Amino acid sequence: MDDTVFAPNNLHHESIELFRKSDPQLRKLASCPFVHRSDLIDEIPSDIPGVYTVGGGRQVGKTTLLKQWMLKLLEEGKNPSDIWYVTGELINDHHQLVRIAGQFSEDRKKSQMSYLLIDEVTYIKDWDKGVKYLADSGIISKAVVVLTGSDLSFIKEARKRFPGRHGVADSPEFLLHPLSFRETLAVKKIFSTPELVSLARLHDINIKKMDILFSEFENYMIHGGYMTAINDIASNGRIKPATFSTYSDWIRGDMLKRGKKENLLHEILSALVRQYGSQTTWHSIASMTSIDHHATVSDYIDLLCDMEVLFVNHAIIEHKLCAAPKKARKVFFTDPFIMHSVRAWLEPVRQPYEESVLPFVADNEKAGFLAEGIAIALCRRKYRSFYIKAEKEVDLAYIKDRKVCQAEVKWTNQIRSSELGQLLKYPKGVILSKQKTVAEIEKHPVIPLPLWLLDF
């Protein structure tokens, strides 16, 4: 192919060793204290032609994932010329996309299988038209095409536009999350895999291990599951101001590209931070801003959810196992690092890590809301999750084996039965605590929250 603009990301065409040492993402990985290898690298099919999507928020590591997957293909003996990486940032529209993909397919027509990776496909105007044409015309019939995008709406669009064009793989859609608490422990090699399994099953718990577990959870409340922030702390003992601004700049930039106004985004995010962890409605958020109509608030929050910045935790209708659409909602950030980055934009200081993040996490009440958000964010990756709104609320209700499981997060040094009134009505309700021992309150298990999170 003749598109030299893509050459820096396709160094494997010259040599695999050059790709390993000089590719922009792989070179950066080599200098990091910690490197994460996502399970998705082994889940994305390499032998079934079709169109596959990898979604995930900004800066979560999608480009790095693609480069690691490319390296895996090369190490398996795939022909380097059969693998081509392009970025949507350098492709204007679907016409150019069809030309590039068509030329690649023509060059590889004698290959049994080729691999076309289109990173940040949503940058390309009318990208879906281009991919649909390529699929319908048979141009990519012998190719594994992997598309990435930084919002969930692009996956929904792909599902709607390309039914039956995904080959016969079990799943054509993949979502890359920030690291879970368990994955973070694994990346840092805090515990061995057998130790993590033993801890998760509540075996072999001792004071030393619990102290380490809680210390690492406090770190997780700061850097979340973002490798850049994790490596910042490992290298410098702090998260650099530029790391926070890089993420918040992406949020603002992506919202502006979607025609949204920065001042309204600022107001809505400010309102959400002020009442973090509390029940709310779009009307009440609108009343805290200059916005006239709650539909505008809903629109902005929907987009932020698509971008994996926020998620909405709905109240549950227990007998129907579904959300109660008319009841108040609770809105959380999908990861603590995102919240800290947003706050660094909303309330600018010279040194966000020292002046904003550390005091926030040291505040027991604020840390409690952060802990609740982490518990729900990680649980919802595995189960459909809600909260219970009754006489009093229960923080978390998730569906497991068609049954509702209840959990209450109590990130305080003392837990009183009177604070658990609603949870105690459920025989199998669990209390997730700041205490470092496993205990019981009125026959309800009290489990250290960091320990419980090892299951997710």
C-alpha positions, 0 to 999 in steps of 0.5 A: 500500500502507498499510504505512507502517512500510516507507516509509523504505526506499521513498522512490522512491514519492515521487521517485527523487531523494529515494530517491537522496539520502535512502535509508538505504543509498544516503545512507551510500554517498554519504559513503564514500570507496570504493563497490563495485558488485557484478556481481550487480546486472546478473545478477539478472533484471529481466524474468523473473518468478520467485523468486530468492534472494541469500545471503551472510554478515552485513554483506556488503552484501546490503541495499545490493545490493538498494537499488543494484538498485532504483536500476538499475530506476528508472534504466531507467524502471521504474514506481516504484510497481511496486517494493516493498522490505520487511524480514523484521525487521518481519514476524512470520510467514508470514500477515503476509507473505502479506497484505503480498505479496497487497496489493502484487500486488492494487495492481499487477495492471494492471502488466506486471511488479512487483518485490517485494524481501524482505530478511532473509526468514529473520527471518519465522517459516515464511517458506518456507510463505508464499512457497510459497503465494504462488507456488502460488496465482499471486499473484506470477505477474507479479512478480520476487521477490528474497529475501535471507538471511544463511545458505546453508541458506535457499538450500538450503531455497528450492531444496527448497521451490520447484522449478520456481517460479524462472521460466526464468532461467539461475540463481535463486540468487545468493551475495554474497561479501566482495570478492576481492583483485582486486575490492578493488584495483578499488574502490580504483582501485589499478590500471586494468582493463588493468593488472590484466589485464596483471599477472594474465597475468604481463605488465608486472611491475615492482618498483614495481607489485609493491611496491604489490601486496604492500602492498595484500595486507597491507592485505587481510589486515587489512580483507579484503573488507568495505567497512565495514572498508575505508572505516574505514581510508580515513577514519580510518587504522584499523578502529574497535572498533565495526566489529569488535564489530558483526560479532561481535555478529551471529555471536553473535546469530544463533547464539543465535537458533538455540538455540546456547549462547554459551559453547560457541560461544566455546570452539569458536571459541577452539579453531579459532583456536588451531590455525588452518591445522592438520589437525583432527577434531571429536573433537580440537576437542571434547577442547580444550573442555568439550563431551562429544560431537564431534557438538555440535562438528560441529553448531556448525561446520555452522551457522557454515559456513551463515552464511559465517563458516567453511569446511571444507577437506577432504582429497581422494581424488584418483582420485575427485575428491571429499572424503575424509570420514574424514580430518582437515579444515582449518577456515578463516574465509571472510575475514580481517576475520571472523577479526579480529572473532572474535578481538576478541570472544574476547580483548577489548582496548580497541583491537583494530586496534592491540593485536590485528590489527596484531601478528597480521598482523606475526607471520610464522607467523600471517600465513602461516596467514592467507595460506593461508586467503585463497588457499583461500577465494578459490579455492573461489569458482571451483573445488571445493577441497581439500587433499592429505593424503599423506606430507606435505600440500599446502595446496591442490588444486582441480579445473579441467577435471576435473583436480587442480591443486596449490598450496602457500602459502609465506609466508616469505622463503626457500623450501627444496626440502625443505619442498616434498617432496609438491608436487614429486611433482606435475609442474604444482604451483605455489608461491605465495610471499611473494617479489616475483619470478616464479621456479622451484624444480625446474621448479615455478613460484614465483608471488607469491601476490598476483599469483596471486590476481588470477585469482580 
